[in-house]
Amino acid sequence: MIMANAKMDTNSQLIERFKAFYQDVKHPQLDKLDDVYAEDVLFKDPVHEIRGSETLHAYLSEMCVNVHSGRFEFLDQIVSDNTAYIKWNMHFKHPKLGNKTITVRGMSQIQFNGRIYYHEDVYDMGQMLYEHVPLLGGMVRALKKRLAT
């Protein structure tokens, strides 16, 4: 029982480090990447599949340069022995998408053993990008509306 509680405490601490790492999208704590991710991490989202902590570091460095501001709002989580599902809203401003704050709902699945070795983000690319591109955005919104009825 004590061993199980210690493992859950360690897992909870990792989840909190993960959330702190992504709190500020514009200024991520890249110096703490190795505290959160394993060296051979696999990171996936609707656009990328990245292998290795060095490649993930480069991707996150580029991402933070390209946004005006951004933050994650963590909504809910389910944590087991080596897997967590974390629901979030990402709020961000990107210079190529206008000057308004865009909010995207998503979820991260992470798998870990001391550090995260698998991270997959799932979110709606239309909500994040396509709906905010001139001309294309109107078509995407119209198509979503049509499919909903």
Stockholm file with secondary structure:
# STOCKHOLM 1.0

chainA/1-149         MIMANAKMDTNSQLIERFKAFYQDVKHPQLDKLDDVYAEDVLFKDPVHEIRGSETLHAYLSEMCVNVHSGRFEFLDQIVSDNTAYIKWNMHFKHPKLGNKTITVRGMSQIQFNGRIYYHEDVYDMGQMLYEHVPLLGGMVRALKKRLAT
#=GR chainA/1-149 SS CHHHHHHHHHHHHHHHHHHHHTSBSSSCCGGGHHHHEEEEEEEECSSCEEESHHHHHHHHHHHHHHCSEEEEEEEEEEECSSEEEEEEEEEEECGGGCSSCEEEEEEEEEEESSSEEEEEEEECHHHHTGGGSTTHHHHHHHHHHHHHC
#=GC SS_cons         CHHHHHHHHHHHHHHHHHHHHTSBSSSCCGGGHHHHEEEEEEEECSSCEEESHHHHHHHHHHHHHHCSEEEEEEEEEEECSSEEEEEEEEEEECGGGCSSCEEEEEEEEEEESSSEEEEEEEECHHHHTGGGSTTHHHHHHHHHHHHHC
//
